[in-house]
Amino acid sequence: MMRDFSSDEGIMSFGGMKVTEIADRFGTPCYVTDEQRVRENYRNVYNAFSQYMDTEIHYACKANTNLAILSILRQEGSGIDAVSIGEVKTCLKAGIPKEKIMYTGVNVSDQELKEVVESGVMINLDSLSELERLARIKTGIPVSFRVTPGVGSGHGDKVITGNKGAKFGVPKERIVEAYLRAQDLGFIPTGIHAHIGSGGQSVEPFIDEASVLAEIINQLSDAGMDLEFVDIGGGIGVPYKPNEEEMDLQEMACEVTDVFQQETDVKKIILEPGRYIICDATILLTRCVDVKDAVTKKYIGVDAGFNTLIRPAMYDSFHYIQNGSRFGKAGVARYDIAGPICETGDYLGHDRVLPDTQEGDVMVVYNAGAYGFSMSSNYNSRPLCAEVLVNNGEAELIRERETVEEQWRHQIVPGRLQD
């Protein structure tokens, strides 16, 4: 079931604090993360798998790269799935040891590849081209490959990554050839990786993925390559709607590890959850600034738009929304929740049953931690919002709200245009 929250004198409580107090203190819009929930989610997935196999969790940091969030996960012992040199450097800045970071890029430039090599993190290769280009930079280092398993999973077409013909990875028909070539070039093949998509709620595609990976592992073993780890990627979904079923982690862990234990000699499994760890640990607070009756529908106008949370506009993603100032009160009307961006598509939710909402009320967008802040933008020259961390009733600012002036800092006006 989707995570819900308690009421404190008719106001939503999050991490032991009233959301109105958080909004008044830090302003809106702002993302608010519950530290204890992050830790709990990490431990849930680690414990589910580690009871069966030697397990490493590599947080898919593209979900949220805030240094405070990364520091929480460092304390928990997490590794990192990084997809850019920027993410690699950010995680090193947060104190994550380079040995616990694996870089999986796609369409990687030579310049980025050089910087990744210099950082000393593990490289997970996405193509034969990348392999050849890496060989011109450095050999003799451990590598793994991302294979396209022909299995897809995800909450929408734009986030399914493992299906046949996807832009990611080496096709499974060419993967043994890739490992043999890597060996010839002087690399040390140590693992294999696949990622089938984002936000899957069903165990079956992960079992299918494991079966494909097990078959490849055995083909490589027959060719004299015994891998140290298998990385099944991320994609563990979370419920975004009140009555939606959640992924059965225990079943997933039992079934997937069974495939590898029964069919291969590989001893370590790596998972790369991002959404599962951070999604329901974070809410987005946005204030109602306008209420409009447009005859055919009613609008709640808020100060967060798709510059703040793009998922509803980009993916048609559903985020549950409640009035945190009137929490638990009965819904009396249907509203569209729309932001301040000058676009028709700027909405957070359509046709939501809510209490009589007034200007100044704090609206709460659930499940905002994964790809919320990290996909936000300066569209309409709007500053990036603040991020706040709550921990057992205490709140701390973990990202200052950007100013308009800071958006100009890299812009240069030629002298001839200044007259």
N, C-alpha and C positions, 0 to 999 in steps of 0.2 A: 504494500500500500504506500501511497505517497506520504511523505512526512508532513505532519501538520503541527500546529503550535497551540499553546495554551493562552487563556485570557487573563489579564491582570487588571481588574477594575474596568472591564469592557474594552481594554486595549491589548493588542497582540503583544505577547512576550516572546523575545528571541534571545537565547543565550543568557537568560536571567535578567533581561532589560526590556522596558517598554519601548516599542519601536518609535513612539512619538518623542521619547527622550533622546534617542539616538539621532533622529531627524533634526530635532531642535538644536542639538549640540554640534553636529557635523554638517548640516545642510543637506539639501537634496538636489539632484539625485545622488545616491551613494550606494555602493555595494557593501554589504555587511556579512562577514564570515564568522561562524561559530567555531572557534579553535578546537573545542572538545569533539565536535562532530567530524572534523577532518581526521582527527586521530582515530576515532571510532571506526570510520569508514576504511581507513588504511588497515587497521588491525583485522577488520572483518574479512577482507579479501586475502590478506596474508595468512591468517589462521585457517581459512577454508582450504587453501592449497597446501600449506606447509605440513599438514597432518599426513599427507600422502607422499610428497616429494620434496626434495631440497628446492626451495622457492625463493625467487627474488622478485620484488615488486619494483618496477620502473615507472614512476609517475609520469604520465604523458603531459609534460608541463605546458604544452600549447593551450591547455584548458585554462590555466591561470599561472602566470610566471611571477607573481608578486614575491619579492624577496622574503617577506614574512611568512607567506604560505610555504615557500620552499624550505625555509628554516624549520618550520614545524615538521615537515616530512623528513628533513635531514635528521632531526632528533628521533624520529620513529625508525630510522634505518633504511629509508627508501632510497632506491636508485632513481635514475631519470631516463626517460625517452625524450630525446631532443631532436628537433627536425630542422634546426638552423644553427649557424654559428652564433647568432645572437642568443639563442636559448642556451647553447653550451656555455657561453661566457657568463650569462646571468646565473646559471646554476653553480658554476665555479665560484662566482662572487658570493653566493649564498652559503658557501662552504661544503658543497657536495663534492666528495672526492672524485677525481677524474676516472678512477677505476670503476665507479658506480654509474657512469654516464655512457649511454650508447647513442650514437648519432645515426639517425636514419633520414637521409635527405632524399629528395626527388628532383630530378633535373638540376643537378648540382654543378655550379660553375667551378672552373679550375681554381680560381682565387679562394672560393669558400673551402674547397677540398684541402688546399694548402693550409689554411688557418685551422681547420679541424685536425689535420695531422699534427700541427704544431701544438695544439691543445693537449694531445696525448690521450684523447678519449677513444673508446672502441668505435670502429666504423662498420656500419651495416650497409652493404652495397645494394643499390637499387637497379643497376643495369650493367651489362657487359661493357658498355662505353665508359661508365664510371670506373670499373675495374681497371681498364687499360690506362685511363688517365691517372688513376691513383698510382699505378705501377711506375709512371714517369716521375712521380713525386717521392714515393718511398715504398719499399717492399720489406719483407721480413717481419711484418706486424700481423697480429691476429685480425681476422675479418670474419664477418658472416654475410649472408645474402638474404635479401627480402624476396621471397618467392610469391608469385601470384597463384594462389591455390585453385582458382576456379570456383571458389565458394564465396558468396556475398551475404552480408547482413547489415542492417542499419535502419534508422528511422525514416530515411528518405533517399531518393536516387542520388542526391548530391554527396552523400556520406558513405555510400557503399563502395568499398575499395578493393575487395578481393576477387571480384568476378572476372571471368575470362575477358581479356582485351582491355583491362583497366590500365590507367596510366602508371600505376605503381608496380614495382617489382619485376623480377625475371619470370617469364612464363614457366610453368612447371615442366613443360616439355624441353626446356633448355637449361634447367637448373643444374643437372649433373655436369653438363658441359662447362658451365660457369665455374663450378668448384674445381674441376680438373684444370681449367685455365688458370685459376687463382693459384693453385698449387705449383703449376709450371712457372708462374711468374715470381715465385718465392714467398707467397703469402702463407699464413697459417690458418686454415679454415677451422673455426672453433664452434660455430653455432649456425642455426638457421632460424629465420623469422618470417612470420606472416601476420597480416592484419586484415580482417575481412570486412570491417566497417564500424560505424559508430552508433551506439544506442540500441543494440540488439537486445531483445527481451527473451529470446528463445535459446535453449541450451543446444538444440540439434545442430545448428550451423557450426558451433564450436567443436562438436564431436566430429562432424564431417571434415572440418579443417584439420583436426588432430590426426585423422586417418590419412589425409593427404600428406601431411608432414611426416608421419611415421613411415609411410612408404618411401619417401625421398630419403629419410635418414638411413633406412636399410639399404637403399641403392648406393648411397655414399659409403656406407660401411663395407659393402661388397667391393667398392673401388679403393678400399684401404683408408678411408677417412672416418674416424670415430669422433663425432661431435661431442662437445662438453655440455651444450645447452640447447634447448628448443624454446623459442620465444613465440608465444601465440598472439602477441599484440594485445590491444585493448578492445573496447567496444562493448563492455558490460553495461547494459542499459539501466536506467532508473525510471521509476514511474513519474510521469509529469501530470497525471490526472488522478483525482481522488480515489477512484475505484480501480485503477490500473494495477495489474499484478506486477510484482517485482521479480527480477531474475532470481532463480533459485541457485544461490551461490554454492550451497553444499552439494547439490546435484551436479552442477557444472564442474566443480572441483573433482568430485568422485569419478565422473564419467570421463573427463578429459585426461586426467592423470592415469586412469586405468588403461587407456589406449596406449600411452607411451610405455607404461610399465609392462604391459602384456606383449607389445609388439616390437619394442626397441630396447637398446642398452643405454639410452641417454639418461643421465642421472638428475639433471637440473632443469626446472621449468621457470621461465620468466614471463611475467604478465605486465602489460602496460596500461593500466586503468588511468584515465584522466577524469572523465565525467563521473564515474562511480565514486571517486574520492572527494571531489570538490563540489559537485552539482547541488546536492540538497543541503550542503553546509553553508550556502550563501543565499541571501535574499537581496533584492533590489528595492530600495525605498525611493519612492517618487511622490511628490506632493500634487494634490489636485489644485490646479490653478484656474480652472474654468469649467463650468457645467453648461452644456448647450442642448436645447431641444430643437432638433433639426426637422421636426414634424414627422418624418418617416423613421427616425431613430434618435436616441439620446446619446450624447457624448460626455465622457469625463475627460477633460483635457489635463494632461500631466506634464511635468517638467523633464521627463525622460522620453527620448524618442529612439528611432532606430540608430541614431548616433551613439546611444548608450547601450542598447540591447537590440542587435540586428536580427536575432534568430527568428522572431515571428514574421518579419518582413521578408527575410531571405529564404527561409526554409518552410514558411507557413507553420512554424513550430508552435505548439500550445504551451503556454505558461499559465498556471493557475494564479489568479489575482484576487486579493481580498482587501477590504478597507480596514487597515490596521487601527484606525481611530475609532471604528465602530464594530469591533471584532465580535462576532457571534450574533449580531443583530440580523433579523430576517431580511432577505432580499425583497425589494418592492418594485424594482424595474430592471429592464435590460439595458445595458450600456455598451457602447464601444469605447475602449480606452485608447486615446490617441495622443501623440506627442507633439512637440513644438516645431518639428521639421517641416519645411515647405514642400511636402510631397503627399500625394493621396495615400501612398502605401505606408505612411508613418503611423503604425499602430502597435500596441502591445497585446491587445485582445479584442475579440469581437463578441457581441451578443452575450455579455456576462451579467448574470443576475446578482445585483448588489444592493445593499441598503441605500436609503436616501443619502446621497453623498454631497458634501458641501465643500466649497473652496477652502483650502487649508488642511483638509483631511490627508493623512498619510496612507497612500496606497502601497501594498506590498506585493511584489512579483516573486513568486516562489521559484525554487530550482534555478537560480540565476548564476551559479558559480562557474559552470562549464561554458566557456566561449562567450561569456558575458563581457566583462571588462576587456578581455584579450582581443575581442573583435570590435571594440568600440572605436570611434573615429572623431575627427574634428569637422565633420560635414556641417554646413551652415556656419562655419567658424565658431562652433560651440566648444568650450573647453572640456577636456576629459574630466570625468567626475572623481570624487574621492573614494577611497576604500578604507573600511573600518574593520577591526578585529575585536570580537567580543569573547570574553573568557570568564565564565562563572560570574556574570553580573558586572564585569568591568569592561570598559570599551577603550580602545586605543586607535589612533589614526595610523594607518600603514601606507597610505598614499595621499599626499596633499592634492587638493583640488587644483587643477591647472588654471592659469589665468589667461585671459585673451592675449595679453602682451607676450606671454611665453610662446604663443603660436607664431610669432613673427621672428623668433630668434635666429632662424636659419635662412631668412629671406634677405635678398640683396637687391636694392634698387640702383641701377646704373646711374652715375652722376648726371648723364645727359637728360635723365627723366626727373631730376630733382629741381629744375628751375620752375 
